[in-house]
Amino acid sequence: MSPLAVFDLDGTLVDTAPDLSASLDHCLAQDGLPPMPLDLVRPHAGHGARAMLRAAYHHLSRPIDAEGVEAHLPVFLSFYEAHIADVSRPFPGVLAAMDRLEGAGWRLAVCTNKTERLARKLLKELELAPRFAAICGADTFPAMKPDPRHLGGTIERAGGSAEKTIMIGDTLTDVAAARALSIPSILVDFGYAPDEAARAGASCVIGHYDELTIDLAMELFKDR
């Protein structure tokens, strides 16, 4: 059975923050509010539209309750779907890292808390979808990361096994899902929310995809 590399999507495989931020600004403008600086949005970009909306209104000192967030949600998602790959691009070095893995016989998959439909649309528009043996989103299974059923289901759909899988992500959510299955994890330190808990729990931390070599990936299996 081929080894498998499972990637998170937002903040790991693709820098989606600019297009997510534009969707947030679209919602804010409807309430007569100014756009949010991208550097303030980026740490929340991997946590979903609701979290981004709550954080933005809190930053702007404009109270918003759950009902208000839900009212904005379809506006956010509609705008985002229409502009999902305007400026979102793979992180530097990730395509070369994927080439290295595939060249060494690895299979690739995506396990994201983005909905599967939006994940597939984004990867299709970036011409990356055919490279993945499985693309699984928040609604693919009854649970999502950090619940191990999400990652475990992705591995199964990709035709892999937990014993020969690594997880690559940018948050504690990814690290925790991997640890629950005793899978090695690589934390990308350039992602959206690589906090100290994530760094401490990951099998290793990289600052650029140039560091994701076959030797590194294989070494992680030895340390299980």
PyMOL commands that set and color helices and strands:
alter all, ss='L'
color gray80, all
select helices_A, chain A and resi 17-30+38-47+49-59+66-82+94-103+116-125+129-131+148-157+162-164+172-180+196-201+209-211+214-222
alter helices_A, ss='H'
color red, helices_A
select strands_A, chain A and resi 4-7+14-15+89-90+107-111+134-136+165-169+185-188+204-206
alter strands_A, ss='S'
color yellow, strands_A
deselect
rebuild
show_as cartoon
